[in-house]
Amino acid sequence: LFGQCGGCQFQQWDYAAQLRWKHAQVKKLFEAIAPGVDVNSVIASPRTYGYRSKITPHFEPPRVGDAPVIGFLRHNSRTRYVDVEKCPIAMEEINAALPAARAGITDTIATFKRGSTLLMRVAEGRVFTNHKDIITETVGDSLRLKFPAGGFFQNNPFLLPQFAAYAVGEARKGGATFLVDAYCGSGLFALSAAPFFRKVVGVELSEASVVQARENAQLNNVAHASFVLGDAARIFDGLALPPMETAVIIDPPRKGCDENFLAQLVQFAPVTIVYISCNPHTQARDLEPLLRAGYRVNAIQPFDLFPQTKHLECVVTLCVVR
């Protein structure tokens, strides 16, 4: 599949070479805005194949008499797909269930009027295909999180515990005793951090995510975490937390933060900001107003949650200059 399927870009390199390339790219990106700050070595994934807990193959209705092509966009194409009978970076459970799922689509392809997507997500040893099914992911030894199978959640469970623990550890370094988890989703970072803070508040613009995060707090017996439905224009209003004793973790979508959010974050002025991103380019862009407002970069730590691909997660820690 390599060279045809657009999902993986780096299978021609051994894993050490992939990590070196990713480190060089992050270093080049940040050296202009954070001169003198070292980029830590990329933290490797324990698995380099068979690590993805979720894939979403696509298909279009074929011409009459043709079998459907079920897979991912072709390399350098936005409209054509490559047929994928087995995905090397997907977990074994997914590949074991994929033939039957593909056969089901082939048998019913006449009922599809337009293209569609097949969800395959592993949780608790099972493969789920219904977007609305509520599944449970266990992070580390004990944190259990429920969320819809089709919802956003990190797809490399083998590196996720170390990734979450690092972000929480960085939030603690500035001496904060309170934590705000913006873009909190189902509560991954907020609930991972809860044992180390007096109070944790998760903020979300999605009402469904707020409900799910509250249920996850109850599931994990965390009484000092609250989750609130945020207003995009007044995200930090009403939190009643002392900014100089508060750390903020932000994990925005790939497009990054908008100017309004960054302005509110600067106005709130937490002692520590931990910015997590799957797109270091938008992350670097968003750091500029924070640096102008008096923050400095303390650490840049890439994580390779996506081996064989060009993608990674990057955690940048900023502290206010006193």
C-alpha positions as CSV (number, residue, x, y, z in Angstrom):
1,L,0.0,0.0,0.0
2,F,2.9,2.4,0.7
3,G,3.2,5.1,-2.0
4,Q,-0.5,4.5,-3.0
5,C,-2.3,5.1,0.3
6,G,-2.0,8.6,1.6
7,G,-2.4,7.6,5.2
8,C,1.3,6.8,5.8
9,Q,4.2,8.9,4.5
10,F,7.3,7.5,6.3
11,Q,7.3,3.7,5.9
12,Q,10.4,4.0,3.7
13,W,12.4,5.0,6.8
14,D,13.3,3.0,9.8
15,Y,11.8,4.3,13.0
16,A,14.9,6.1,14.3
17,A,15.0,8.1,11.1
18,Q,11.4,9.0,11.4
19,L,12.0,10.4,14.9
20,R,15.0,12.4,13.8
21,W,13.0,14.0,11.0
22,K,10.1,14.9,13.2
23,H,12.5,16.4,15.8
24,A,14.2,18.5,13.1
25,Q,10.9,19.8,11.9
26,V,9.7,20.9,15.3
27,K,13.1,22.4,16.1
28,K,13.1,24.4,12.8
29,L,9.5,25.6,13.5
30,F,10.1,26.9,17.0
31,E,13.7,28.2,16.8
32,A,12.5,31.6,15.5
33,I,9.9,32.2,18.2
34,A,11.6,30.6,21.1
35,P,15.3,31.0,20.5
36,G,17.5,29.2,23.0
37,V,14.8,26.8,24.1
38,D,15.8,23.2,23.3
39,V,13.3,20.9,21.7
40,N,13.4,17.6,23.7
41,S,13.9,14.4,21.8
42,V,10.7,12.9,20.4
43,I,9.1,10.4,22.8
44,A,8.7,7.3,20.8
45,S,5.6,5.1,20.6
46,P,5.9,1.6,22.2
47,R,4.3,0.3,19.0
48,T,5.3,1.4,15.5
49,Y,2.7,-0.7,13.7
50,G,-0.7,-2.1,15.0
51,Y,-1.2,0.9,17.3
52,R,-4.2,2.8,16.0
53,S,-7.4,2.0,17.9
54,K,-9.6,3.8,15.4
55,I,-9.8,3.9,11.6
56,T,-12.4,5.4,9.3
57,P,-12.2,3.9,5.8
58,H,-14.2,5.7,3.1
59,F,-16.1,4.4,0.1
60,E,-18.0,5.8,-2.9
61,P,-20.9,4.0,-4.7
62,P,-19.2,2.2,-7.6
63,R,-20.3,2.0,-11.2
64,V,-22.8,-0.8,-11.8
65,G,-21.1,-4.1,-11.7
66,D,-17.9,-2.9,-10.0
67,A,-16.9,-3.8,-6.5
68,P,-16.6,-0.8,-4.1
69,V,-13.2,0.6,-3.2
70,I,-13.1,0.8,0.6
71,G,-10.1,2.5,2.0
72,F,-8.3,5.9,2.2
73,L,-7.5,8.7,-0.1
74,R,-4.7,8.0,-2.6
75,H,-1.4,9.7,-2.2
76,N,-1.6,13.3,-3.6
77,S,-5.4,13.0,-4.3
78,R,-8.4,14.5,-2.7
79,T,-11.0,12.5,-4.6
80,R,-9.6,9.0,-5.4
81,Y,-9.4,6.2,-2.9
82,V,-7.1,3.2,-2.6
83,D,-8.6,-0.2,-1.5
84,V,-7.3,-1.2,1.9
85,E,-8.0,-4.8,2.9
86,K,-5.6,-4.6,5.9
87,C,-4.2,-1.5,7.5
88,P,-0.7,-2.1,8.9
89,I,-1.0,0.7,11.6
90,A,-4.4,-0.4,12.8
91,M,-4.7,-2.7,15.9
92,E,-5.0,-6.4,15.3
93,E,-8.7,-6.4,16.4
94,I,-9.5,-4.0,13.6
95,N,-7.8,-6.0,10.9
96,A,-9.5,-9.2,12.2
97,A,-12.9,-7.5,11.9
98,L,-12.2,-5.6,8.6
99,P,-13.0,-8.4,6.1
100,A,-16.5,-8.9,7.5
101,A,-17.1,-5.2,7.6
102,R,-16.0,-4.8,4.0
103,A,-18.2,-7.6,2.9
104,G,-21.2,-6.0,4.6
105,I,-20.6,-2.8,2.6
106,T,-20.2,-4.7,-0.6
107,D,-23.4,-6.6,-0.1
108,T,-25.4,-3.4,0.6
109,I,-23.6,-1.0,-1.7
110,A,-26.8,-0.5,-3.8
111,T,-28.5,1.2,-0.8
112,F,-25.9,4.0,-0.7
113,K,-26.8,7.1,-2.7
114,R,-23.5,8.8,-1.9
115,G,-20.1,8.2,-0.3
116,S,-19.9,7.2,3.3
117,T,-17.5,6.3,6.1
118,L,-17.0,3.0,8.0
119,L,-16.1,3.5,11.7
120,M,-14.0,0.8,13.3
121,R,-12.9,1.5,16.9
122,V,-11.4,-0.9,19.5
123,A,-12.4,-0.6,23.1
124,E,-12.2,-3.3,25.8
125,G,-11.1,-5.8,23.2
126,R,-14.1,-5.2,21.0
127,V,-14.5,-3.5,17.7
128,F,-17.3,-0.9,17.5
129,T,-18.8,0.4,14.3
130,N,-21.8,2.5,15.6
131,H,-20.8,6.1,16.1
132,K,-23.3,6.5,18.9
133,D,-22.2,3.5,21.0
134,I,-20.8,4.6,24.3
135,I,-17.4,2.9,24.8
136,T,-14.9,2.8,27.7
137,E,-11.2,3.5,27.4
138,T,-8.9,2.8,30.3
139,V,-5.9,5.2,30.5
140,G,-3.0,4.0,32.7
141,D,-3.8,1.7,35.6
142,S,-7.2,3.0,36.6
143,L,-8.6,6.1,34.8
144,R,-11.8,5.0,32.9
145,L,-13.3,7.3,30.4
146,K,-16.6,6.8,28.5
147,F,-17.3,8.6,25.3
148,P,-19.2,8.0,21.9
149,A,-17.3,5.6,19.6
150,G,-17.4,8.2,16.9
151,G,-16.2,11.0,19.1
152,F,-12.7,12.5,19.3
153,F,-10.2,10.6,21.5
154,Q,-6.5,9.9,21.1
155,N,-6.0,6.9,18.9
156,N,-2.7,5.5,20.2
157,P,-3.6,3.9,23.6
158,F,-0.1,2.6,24.0
159,L,1.6,6.0,24.4
160,L,-1.4,7.8,25.8
161,P,-0.8,7.2,29.5
162,Q,2.8,8.7,29.3
163,F,1.5,11.5,27.1
164,A,-1.2,12.5,29.6
165,A,1.1,12.1,32.6
166,Y,3.6,14.4,31.0
167,A,1.1,17.2,30.4
168,V,-0.2,16.9,33.9
169,G,3.4,17.0,35.3
170,E,4.1,20.2,33.3
171,A,1.0,21.8,34.7
172,R,2.2,21.2,38.2
173,K,5.7,22.6,37.8
174,G,4.7,26.2,38.3
175,G,3.3,25.6,41.7
176,A,-0.4,25.8,40.7
177,T,-3.0,24.3,42.9
178,F,-5.9,24.8,40.6
179,L,-6.3,23.6,37.0
180,V,-8.5,24.6,34.1
181,D,-8.8,22.1,31.2
182,A,-10.0,24.1,28.2
183,Y,-11.3,22.1,25.2
184,C,-11.7,19.3,27.8
185,G,-13.7,16.9,25.8
186,S,-14.7,13.9,27.8
187,G,-12.2,14.9,30.6
188,L,-8.9,13.1,29.8
189,F,-6.5,15.7,31.1
190,A,-8.8,17.2,33.8
191,L,-9.4,13.8,35.4
192,S,-5.8,12.7,34.9
193,A,-4.8,15.8,36.8
194,A,-7.4,15.7,39.5
195,P,-5.3,13.8,42.1
196,F,-2.7,16.6,42.1
197,F,-4.8,19.7,42.3
198,R,-7.2,21.2,44.9
199,K,-9.8,21.9,42.2
200,V,-10.1,21.1,38.5
201,V,-12.5,22.8,36.1
202,G,-13.1,21.5,32.6
203,V,-14.5,23.9,30.0
204,E,-16.2,22.8,26.8
205,L,-18.3,24.4,24.1
206,S,-20.0,21.1,23.4
207,E,-22.9,20.3,25.8
208,A,-22.7,16.6,25.0
209,S,-19.0,16.6,26.0
210,V,-19.8,18.4,29.3
211,V,-22.4,15.8,30.2
212,Q,-20.0,13.0,29.3
213,A,-17.1,14.5,31.3
214,R,-19.4,14.9,34.4
215,E,-20.3,11.3,34.1
216,N,-16.7,10.3,33.9
217,A,-15.9,12.3,37.0
218,Q,-18.6,10.2,38.8
219,L,-17.3,7.0,37.3
220,N,-13.8,7.7,38.7
221,N,-15.0,9.0,42.1
222,V,-13.6,12.5,41.5
223,A,-15.6,15.0,43.5
224,H,-13.5,18.1,43.2
225,A,-13.7,18.3,39.4
226,S,-16.4,20.3,37.7
227,F,-17.3,20.7,34.0
228,V,-19.0,23.7,32.6
229,L,-20.5,24.6,29.3
230,G,-18.4,27.5,28.0
231,D,-19.5,30.6,26.2
232,A,-17.0,31.3,23.3
233,A,-17.1,35.0,24.2
234,R,-16.6,34.5,28.0
235,I,-14.7,31.2,28.5
236,F,-13.0,32.0,31.8
237,D,-15.8,34.1,33.3
238,G,-17.2,32.8,36.6
239,L,-14.4,30.3,37.3
240,A,-13.5,32.1,40.5
241,L,-10.0,30.7,40.5
242,P,-6.9,32.8,41.4
243,P,-4.9,33.1,38.1
244,M,-1.5,33.1,39.8
245,E,-2.4,29.7,41.4
246,T,-3.9,28.3,38.3
247,A,-2.5,26.3,35.4
248,V,-4.4,26.0,32.1
249,I,-4.2,23.0,29.8
250,I,-5.3,23.7,26.2
251,D,-5.7,21.0,23.5
252,P,-7.5,22.7,20.6
253,P,-8.5,21.2,17.3
254,R,-6.0,21.0,14.5
255,K,-6.8,24.6,13.3
256,G,-5.6,25.9,16.7
257,C,-7.0,28.6,18.9
258,D,-8.9,31.6,17.6
259,E,-7.8,35.2,18.5
260,N,-10.7,35.6,20.8
261,F,-9.8,32.6,22.9
262,L,-6.1,33.7,23.1
263,A,-7.1,37.2,24.2
264,Q,-9.3,35.8,27.0
265,L,-6.4,33.4,28.0
266,V,-4.0,36.4,28.2
267,Q,-6.6,38.4,30.2
268,F,-7.1,35.5,32.7
269,A,-3.3,35.3,33.0
270,P,-2.7,31.8,34.6
271,V,0.7,31.1,36.0
272,T,1.3,28.2,33.7
273,I,-0.1,27.3,30.3
274,V,0.4,23.8,28.8
275,Y,-0.5,23.9,25.1
276,I,-1.0,20.5,23.4
277,S,-1.3,20.3,19.7
278,C,-1.4,17.8,16.8
279,N,-0.4,20.7,14.5
280,P,2.8,22.4,15.6
281,H,2.4,25.0,12.8
282,T,-0.8,26.4,14.3
283,Q,0.6,25.9,17.7
284,A,3.7,28.1,16.9
285,R,1.4,30.7,15.4
286,D,-0.7,30.8,18.6
287,L,2.3,31.1,20.9
288,E,3.3,34.5,19.5
289,P,0.5,36.5,21.2
290,L,1.3,34.6,24.5
291,L,4.9,35.5,24.3
292,R,4.1,39.2,23.6
293,A,1.9,39.1,26.7
294,G,4.8,38.2,28.9
295,Y,4.9,34.4,28.8
296,R,8.1,32.4,28.1
297,V,8.5,28.9,26.8
298,N,9.9,26.5,29.3
299,A,9.8,23.2,27.5
300,I,8.9,21.8,24.1
301,Q,8.2,18.1,24.1
302,P,7.1,16.2,20.9
303,F,5.3,12.8,21.2
304,D,5.1,10.4,18.3
305,L,1.5,9.2,18.6
306,F,1.4,8.6,14.8
307,P,4.4,6.4,13.7
308,Q,4.8,5.8,10.0
309,T,3.1,9.2,9.3
310,K,4.3,12.8,9.2
311,H,2.1,13.7,12.2
312,L,2.9,14.1,15.8
313,E,1.7,15.7,19.1
314,C,3.7,18.5,20.6
315,V,3.4,19.8,24.2
316,V,4.7,23.3,24.9
317,T,4.9,24.6,28.5
318,L,4.8,28.3,29.1
319,C,5.1,30.3,32.3
320,V,4.4,33.9,33.1
321,V,7.5,36.1,33.6
322,R,7.3,37.6,37.1
